[in-house]
Structure formats: C-alpha cells, structure tokens
Amino acid sequence: MFIISGKAQSVLTDKTADNEIKKVVVFDDYLGLLNPKNNIKADKSAVKTEKSFFLKKRFKEKEKKRFAEVVKDIDIFLTRIKIIDSARVYIGTPYHYGGMSKDGIDCSALIYKAYKKNNFLLPRTSIEQSKLGEKIKREKADIGDLIFFKTNRRRSISHVGIVIENCKGDIRFIHASSSKGVMISSLMETYFKKKFVKIKRLIL
C-alpha cells in the first residue's frame, strides 16, 4: 500500500484458473477512512462545531430576551413618570370630597384621574383601589406605586397617594390632603407614619 497525493491505493490479487487479475482499489483518506484516529478526530470536530453553533444560538436568544426585558422596564418606567406628571398638574388644587376637577378634588379622584390620563381605568374609591395590584414592601416602593392610609375612626382605608420618590425608606408621595389640598408629603412625617397601611403596585 502506498500514498499518492492524499489518497491510498491497495492492490488486491484474484487468481483464476488461467490468469491472474490485479484489481486496484482506491481509497479516499480525506475523511480518515484508513486511520481510525482520524475518524475520532473528525467526529470530535463535528461535535465541537455543533456545540459551538448551539451555544451561539443560545447566546443570541438570551440577548434578545434580555433586550426585550430592558425595553419593557423602560416602558414601565416612562409610564410611571407620566402618571406622576398627570398628578402633579393638580398641585395646589383645593380638596373637595367627591370633586374631580381643578376646582376641587379628593384623594381617590386624584389617583383615578392620573391613571385614566394614561389609559388605566381604576375604581373611584381608595378602598376599592387598595384591592388592586401587588403588595410591595416599604423598602421596595417605587415611583407610581399607590400608598394607602387609615385616617378615619372606622380603621378602614380612607386615604391614598402616589409614590414619587423612595430615598432609603423616605417615601414621598403626592396626594389630596383634606386640609391643604393637593400636595407632596413624606412618610417620615409622624402623622402619616402612624396611619400608614400598605403600598400596592399596579404597573408590573
């Protein structure tokens, strides 16, 4: 057997009654047919290539998913900002129980109007609004979340505001105060600290 330009030739001999016939069989060694070790290398190379392709595909899928999550987070953040801006335009508006305009507005109406302006239809009362969304720990409060209080003698939820900032537990919120109208207050204030009940997140 001898090698010629990457190919191997083997001479096989068949003997008949009268003559001898030589048959030349040409083997292509490019795929390692003559060398078992080459076969193993080829198999490993194929597996490695397939694995590399799979990993690249998986990486691209993860990147797409991560990008989609970032876009979603940005959309949620912008929506919350818009809701806060929609509430801010009422700052200075006097409090009026049952009111729903800049002539006079109550706490739940402020939330109702701010969310409705951004295509979210909420119940009209604070106690019904408190039943919506997901309950959030105080330290996890974020802009746009609703913050609820019990300010009446019946000890049921009777007041609500919109969180506009959470600085290391110092939660500031915009609300319609019965005595001062629409304003910004802090949960660090003694009155609100005692009356605080929970925080709910509607935009997830």
Secondary structure by P-SEA (a helix, b strand, c coil): ccccccbbbbbbbbbcccbbbbbbbbbbcccccccaaaaaaaaaaaaaaaaaaaaaaaaaaaaaaaaaaaaaaaaaaaaaaaaaaaaaaaccccccccccccccccaaaaaaaaaaaacccccccaaaaaacccccccccccccbbbbbbccccccccbbbbbccccccbbbbbbbcccccbbbbbcccaaaaaaccbbbbccc
